[in-house]
Amino acid sequence: MRRNRGPVVDCDIHNSVWAGALTPYLSKRWRRHGELFGSRSHPGSMYPKGAPSAARHDAWPPSGRPPGGDLEFMREQHLDPEGIEYGVLNCLGGAGTQLNAEYSAALSRATNEWQIAEWLEKEPRLRAGVSVPYEDAELAAVEIDRYADHPGFVQVLLAARTAEPLGRRKYWKLYEAAERNNLPVGIHFGGGARGVPVTASGWPSYYIEDHTDMAQAFQAHVVSMVCEGVFEHFPRLRVVLIEGGFAWLPPLMWRLDKHWRRLKEEVPHLKRAPSEYIREHMWVTTQPIEEPHNPRHIMQVLEHLGGSDRVMFSTDYPHWDYDDPDRAFRVRLPEEDRAKIFADNAKALYGLS
């Protein structure tokens, strides 16, 4: 029996592309391309052999599809027993990491069509992120415009390990399209386009380093988007940091504000302190939430963030570090904060009703 009696909006559920799933949604040209040349991309980190697909051991469906690849099994194991009112699908199929930009766009379009047919039309509780070839912003904008009117798509999905910091102008056409269509931009853990290491100092030795260091990529994007003036140019743009943690965000804001006060002449396009842009334009998801030794200190983190208005619950189903809604917080949240984090903030951001 669930202890959490309130509604739950899960902002990070992974639906997986199984072998051949996208074939019906690819044109003859791109099916042939895939048969002859296959994928050309630089993978990100490799998951441990003991946890293929980074999945829970119990998340492999009887159908033989990969974890997150079987809707009926997802209903039985996650949506129904956890009482998920809405779930946001973040499909990490790798379409955006292709070196061939046109093939990346074709795979993105196929992924979106597959999500509509196999997930959104079959399960009314689910929403999804638009898959885009994010290293080519003009092609990404085409995909955003194509699917923005579909009620099942509630954000644009990027990966954290991009070829360049996300404030760079090469990505601005993507933000323009997202703002034009009133869609938030979700930046999710993972990626690896162009073989960019997860750290500023190169490739780490161990999986534990890679898994921990991913927060560095999120921090770099936050700093880049603020300092490059993304939010001055796109004042209605909203950004969601997905599966990157968030306890690091308050000290990052403090550091940015301190340096901005001394170096603001270098960035005259910034009209306000960096922390003000972050608090206005950025949301975070809870999994993997940092857990202080004293659980009550998480309330101090929320206080330093300016409150709980920008925090949204996520489970990361079906991955091994999944957070159960009943156990995600080791401290008892005030009811107002609980309601915001578990449902209200996501409903407001994504327009769920």
Buried (B, 14 or more C-beta within 10 A) or exposed (E): EEEBEBBBBBBBBBBBBBEEBBEEBBEEEBBEBBEEEEBEBBEBBEBEEEBEBBBBEEBBBEEEBBBBBBBEBBBEBBBEEBEBBBBBBBBBBBBBBBBBBBBBBBBBBBBBBBBBEBBBEEBEBBBBBBBBBBBBBEBBBBBBEBBBEBEBBBBBBBBBBBBBBBBBEBBBBBBBBBBBBEBBBBBBBBBBBBBBBBBEEEEBEEBEBBBBBBBBBBBBBBBBBBBBBBBBBBEEBBBBBBBBBBBBBBEBBEBBBEBBEEEEEEBEEBEEBBBBBBBEBBBBBBBBBEBBEEEEEBBEBBEBBBEBBBBBBBBBBBBBEBBEBEEBBEEEBEEEBBBBBBBBBBBEBBEBE
